[in-house]
Amino acid sequence: MRFFLVFLLLATAAVATAASIGESPWWWFAAAPLAACALLGLWDLLQRRHSVLRNYPVLGHARFLLERIRPELQQYFVERNFDGRPFDRDVRSIVYERAKGTDAEQPFGTERDVYEVGYEYLVPSMAPRQAPETPPRVRIGGPDCTRPYDMALLNVSAMSFGSLSANAVLALNGGAAAGGFAHDTGEGGLSEYHLRPGGDLVWELGTGYFGCRTDDGDFDPKEFADKAAHDQVKCVSLKLSQGAKPGIGGVLPGPKVNAEIARVRDVPQGQTVISPPYHRVFTTPRELVRFIARMRELSGGKPAGFKLCVGSRRQFLAVCKAMVEEGTAPDFIIVDGAEGGTGAAPLEFADHVGAPLTEGLLTVHNALVGAGLRDRVRIGASGKIATGSDLVKRMIQGADYGNAARAMMFAVGCIQAQRCHTNTCPTGITTQDSRRARALDVGDKTQRVRRLQEATVASALELMASMGVTDPAQLRPHMLRRRTDLYTEQSYQELYEWLEPGELLADAPASWAADWKSADPDAFAI
């Protein structure tokens, strides 16, 4: 405060001096900044919102400036190559390099502490194999499906138009078309930007039923059937929850609902749109299973499934019981880990709700195996899959294929600025600001998406070949090991319980018996 009073006196004196010798403009150039700072300081003293500025006028603004650029300082000058969050420098670099088609190699050995508790590694074979030239694909479609789809090992995970710019969606779908893999639309509707490039689509519906909803927000079966009949729509998916914010809905403010988004989502232009946390189309596990079967029927026999971030094991077992009793099952289930993050969410939900992908996959895989359903239901994994090793680990844990969202965003230029929800994305990806979005060159980024997927799958196949296998179906839990303390490491076969086919139906093991017994196909019991 004393400093500011002295500064104010000096500024006043400078302005007075400049006025007394007004024929010289140089005095005014020197005095004007001082006067501006003096006025700013007076404002700081009078305002009541920030205590720091009242106690430290003018100088206090440095605190807010440093806070604003803190993420950039952290990312570029503080974090090491291997400990950044959500994605470290090593992972971002390998994604960028693969997307550009340059060498993604590292000299002089690993920087990671291989003796750190929690460190995991894949088990190499003394008799490695030749990696297959053609990547294997995963057949999606159970006995009730008449139009199965062969899914790639890595695909574009769910991100909606509206959350992403038009150019970002065009680049992602163009990459999918060029590389022969699938692109999940997200729950924001089926837009022209998903359809124009010609890539395969997984059309996802959320609680808002965007793109096939009635005027009061309910599911519209006729509109759904009309759009699901499109040749590019290869699968249809119902989103129960997502890893970034399981159990919470969403609000799209009216000012963001422009004419284009209103048309895609079937909502009134300019009006706030609410996506509730719950679905209208089902209230019990049995109704969920029946609705998935109805989606398959309405789509003309295409694969139908659902996505969730796993929570209660008993509730998922109730869904499995409903599948057994109804004699039908989804063709696929996408497990979204709590580490997922393309959807902005309250911190408490992002940090403290939902199972991480490892536990989610193990729960879903074992429940389906134990209920005798695993052979007809394929499992997709989404949640921080960015490298070949990520993909191989998830397939060992129970997945048949993987989906990537943020890695694909890196491929189209994301710099992890973490401003996705502000409409000020510096790379034009997560914004509806046309001036920012035009910076994203669709042609260049299309090829980057294609190259990233191709290189990541090739890396996964090379890793599997080094482990002595040539097909994901040959991967086993003992091929992934984790250090549990300084002196001990264990395989996933030893760390976790793995059920046998039909074991829950015959004689549930003690660790599963209580949940299996209390699971009710007619209620989502707490």
N, C-alpha and C positions, 0 to 999 in steps of 0.2 A: 504494500500500500504506500509506504514512504517512497519507494522507487517510482511509483506511478505519479505521485504528487510532484516530485522533482521533474519527472519527464513532462508533465503537463505544463509546469512553469516554463521549461525550456521551449516547448512547442509554442506556447503563447508568445514568448519573447521572439522566437524565430518568425512567426507570422507578423508580429508588430514591426520587426525590422524590415521584412520584405515589403510591407505596406509603405514604410517611410522612404524606401528607395525603389519605388515602383517602376522606374525607368529600366531596371535590370531584371530580365526574366530569370536569371540563374538563381536568385534568391527565392523566387516562387517555386522553382523546381525542387529546391532543398526543403522549403518549408511545407509544401503540400503533403508529403508523406508523414511528416511529424504531426501535422494537423489531423490527418486521417486517423493516425494511431491514437491521438488524443480523444477524438470523437468516439472511436471504438472503445477506448478505456472508460469513457463516461457511460456508454451504453452497458458495458460489463458491470459497472458499479450499480446501475439502476435496475438491471434485469434481476429477476428472482428465481430463475429456473436452475441455474448452475452455481453452486456455492463456490466452486473452484475459481470461477471467473470473478466473483465478487471480492474474493480475497486476493486474487492475483490477476488483475485486469491486464489485458493484452497478452502477457506472458502465458496465462492459463490456456490460451488457444493452442499452444505447442503440444499440450497434453492430448487434445482432441485430434490434432493432426497425426501424432505418432500412433494413436489408437487406430486411426483410419487405415494407416499403411502397415500396421502390425502384421497382418497375414503375409503380405509381400516380403517384409523383412524376415519373418520366420522361414518362409519357403526358400528364399534365395540366399540368405546369409547365415541362418542359424542351424536349421535341421541338417542332419547327416544324410548320406545316401540311402540308409536303410531304416530310418526310424521316423520318417514323416507320416502324417495322417491327413486324410484317410488313405491316400496312396503315397508311398515313399518315392524318393527320387529315382531309385533303381527301376521300379516298376513303370513309372511314367516314362523314363528314358527308353526302356525296351519297347514299350507300346509305340512311342513316337517313331523310333527307328524302324520297327517293322512296318508301320503304316507308310513310311516314306520309301520303304524298300531298300534300306541301307543295312549294313551289318549290325547285328544286335549281340555283340560279344563283349566280354569283360576280361581285361588282362590282370595278371598278378594275383589271382585267387579271390576267394570270397571275403567280404567284409563282415559277415555275420559271425556271431559267437556260436559255434556248433556245439558247445557244452552248456549253453543256456537252457534252463528248464523250459520245456514247451517246444524246443527246436524239433522239427519234423524232417524226415528225409525218405526218399523213395529207395527201394532196395534194388540194386543192379544185379544182373545175372552174370554168372561166369560163362554163359553161352548166349550172348545177345543175338537178336534176329535182325533181318533186313526189314526196315520199315516199309509198309505197303505203299505203292505208288498212288493208288486211289484211296482216299480216305473212306472208311466205312461210314454207313449211315444207319440211322435207327428207325425201324418201322413203327410208326405211330398208328394204332388202330386195333382194337380188340375184336372179339367175335361179333359184336353188335355194329361194328363200323363197316360200311360198304365201300368207302372211299379212303383207304389208308394213305398216309403221307410218310415219305422217307425223310426224316429230319437230319440235318447236319449235326456234327458233334458240337459246334459252337454257332450261336445265333445272336441276333440283336434282341436284347431284353426290352421289356415294356417301358415305353416313354411316349407320352401323348403329344399330338399336335395341340398347341396352346401352351403347353409347358415348353416344348421345343418350337423353334421357328420353322417356317415353311422350308427354308433352304436346308436346315439340318435334317428334316424328315426326308426330303428329296435325296440328300446324300446318303443317308442310311439305307433307304430302300433301293437306291441305285446300286449301292455296294452289294446288297443282298441279291439283287438281280444278276449282277456281274459275277458274283462268287457262288451262286447256287445255294444260298442258305436262307433261313426264315427271319422275318422281321415282325416282332410283336408290336401291335399298334398302341398299346396302352389303353386306358379306359376312356380316353377323350374322344372316341368316335373314329369312324373310317373316313378319312379326308381324301381329297383329290391328290394330295401330295404323297399319300401312301400308295395310291393306285397308278399314278402317272409313270413312274420308272419301270413298273412291271415285276417287281420282286414278290416272292411268296410272302403271304401274310398270315399271322395268327391274330384273329380279331378278338380283342379282349373287351369284356363288359364288366363294369363296376356297379356299384350300388345306384348310380345315377342312370344306368342303361342308356348312355349317350349314343345317339345315332339310331336308336330303336326304342324310343320311349313315347308314352302317351302324353297328353297335355298335362296330366296331373303327376307325371313322373314315374308311372308304372311301366312294366315291360310290354312292348308291342310285338307280338309274335309275327304278325304279317310283315312288318317292316324289317324285322330281324331276318326272316326267311328270304326276303327279296335281296338284301345286301349280302347275306351269307352265301347266296348262290353265285356270287361273283367268282370267276375262275381263279383270281389271285388269292382269294381267301381259302387257305388250305386246312386250317383248324380254327375252332372257336373255343374261347376260354372264359370262364367266370372268375373274376377276382374276388376272393373272400377277404383277403388282407394283404398288405405288403410289408416288407421288412423295415422300411423307414418309419412307418407309423401304423403298426397293427392295431386294429380295434378303434380307429378314429376315422371320421369322415373328412369332408373337405368343403371349402367355400370358395367359389369363384366370384369375386366382386363384380357388380354390374358394369362399372366402367371398362372392365377388361373383356366383356362379352360383346365383341364387335360383330358385324354382320356375318363375317366368314365363320367365326367360331360358333355363333348362334346357328348357322345353317348346318355345320358339321355335327353339332351336339343335339340338335332338335330342341333348342331352348329359345325363349324370347330374347331378342336383342336388347342389351342395356339393363337387363334385370339380373340381380344376384341369383346364382344357381347353387343349391346346396346338395352335396352328396352325403347322404346319411351314413352312419357307421354300420348299419344293418341292411340286409336285403329284404325286399318285399316278396320275392318269389319263393322263399322257403323259410321255415322256422324250426325245422327238425332235421336231423341227419337223413332220415328217409325221404323227406321232401327235397333235400339237396340232391340226392342220388337220382331221384325221379326227374328233377329239372335238368340235370346234365343229360339224361337220356332224351329229354324233350328237345334240348338244344341240338343234339345229334340228329334227331329226326327232322327238325325244322331246317337244318342246314343241308339236307339231302344225303345224310349218311357220312358226313365228314367227321374227323376226330373231334371229340369234345372233352374238355377237362376243366380243372380249376386250379387256381393259384392261391397259396396261403403262406403266411409266416406261422410256423408251428407254435402252439401254446400248450394247451392241455392235451396230454397223451390220451386221457380217457375219452375226450371228445372226438379225437381222430379215430380211436378204436370204435366209437359208436358209429362213425361213418362207415368204417369197414364192415361192421355188423349189418348195417343197412344194405351195403352192396351184396353181401352174402345172401341175405333174406330176399332181396328184390331180384336177385339173379342177373343184375346188370352192374356195370362199373364204368367210371370215366376211362377214357382211352389214355389220358396222361394226367399227371399232377405235377405242378411246378412248385417247388419248395423255395421260398424266398427267405434268405437269412436275415437276422436282425441287423447285420452289418450292411444291408442294402441301403442306398441313399440317394437315388435320383429325385425322390419326392421330398420337398422341404417339410419339416415336421417340428413340433415342439421338442425341446431338448430332452424332456423327461421320457417321451416316447422313443426318440431315437437312441437314447442311452440305456434305457432300463426296461423296455417291454419287448417280449418275443424271444424265441430261441435262436441262437446263432446257427449258421448254415450246417455246421458239422452235426450238432445235436438234432436239428430238424430233419436232415437227410436220414440219419440213423433211425429216428423214430418212424418216419414214413416208410422207409424201406423194410424195416423189421416187422412193422404192423401189417403191411401188405403180404410179406412172406408168410408170416404166422397165420394169416387169415386165408391163405391159399389163393391170393389174388395177384401176386407179383408178376406172373407170366402174362397177364392181360393188361396191366397198367404200366406205362412208361413214366419215369421220373425225370423231370428237368430240374436243374439247379441254377439258382441265380443269387448273386451276392459276392462281389469283389473277385470275379473271375477275370483275370487279365493276362495270364501267361499259360504256357503249356503245362507247367507243373500244377497250377491251380486246377486246370481241367482234369488232369489225371488223378489228383487227390480226391476231387469230388466224385469221380466215377468209382474210385475205390470205396468211398463212403456210401455208395448206393445209387448215385445218379446214372442215368443212361446218356444224358447230354447236358450241355451247359448253355446258359444265356448270359450275355454281358451287356451292361448298360454304360457304366462310366468309362470302361475301356474303349467302347465305341465312340463315346463323346471325346475322349482324348484323340482318337483317330481323326475326328473332324475338326480338331483344333482346340479343345478345352485345355485351359492352363490351370485348372483347379483353383480358380479365384474364389469359389464358394459364394457367388452372388446369384445363384440360379433363381432365387425367389424374388429378386429385386427388379427384374426387367432391365437390368443394366449389364448383362453379360458382355464382357469385353471382346468376346470372339464371335458373337452373333448366334450362339447356339440356343441358349435358354432365354429367349426374348421375343417379344412381338413388336419391338421397335424396328421398323423397316430399315432405318439408317444403319443400325448396328448389324442387322441380319444380312444386309447386302455384302458385308465384308467376307462372308463365307462363300467361297467359290465352290459351287456344287460339283462341277466336273472334276476338279482336283481332289476334293474330299471323298467323292464316290470311289475313286481308285484307292484312296488310303483305307477306307473301310474294307474294301475287298482284300487288299494286301494284308491288313492286320489279321482278318479271320483266317486267311490262307496260311500265313506264317505261324499263327498260334496253333492251329490244328496240326500243321506239319511238326511243330515242336513237340506237341503232345504225343504224336505217333513215334517220333524219334526217342522220346523218353520211354514209352512203352516197349519199343524194340530193345532198348538197353536193359530193360527188365526181363526180357525173354518172351514177350507176348506181342502179338500182331493184331489183336482185336480187343476192344474194351471188355467184351464178355469174359475174357481170360483173366482180368484183374481180380486179385483176391486181397482180403484185409491184411494178410501178413506181409504184403508188399509195401506197406506204409508204416513207419516206425516213429515214435515220439520219445524224446528224453523226458523222464519223469522226475529225476533228480540228478545230482552231479555224477552218480555212479551207475544209474539204472536207465535203461531204455526198454520200451515194450512196443510190440506191434499192435495195430488196431484189432487184430484177432484176439489179443490178450487183454486189451484195455476195455473192450466193449463186448456186450452179449449179442450174439447173432442167432436169431431164431431159425428153425428148420421149417420147410414148407408145410403149412397146415398145422403147426404145433399149437397154435392158440385154439384151434377147433377141437383138437384131440385132447391135449392135457397141457394147459398153459403153465409155463414155468413160474416158480414162486414170485419172481420179481415182476411179472406181468399179470399174475392171476387176479389181484384185487381190481386193477384197472379194467381188465377184460370182463370180469364178472359184473362190475357196476356200470359198464358202458351201455347206454340205452339208445337204440336206434330211433326212438321216438322223442328224444329230448336231448338238448345240449346241456347236460348236467354240469353244474359248477364244480 
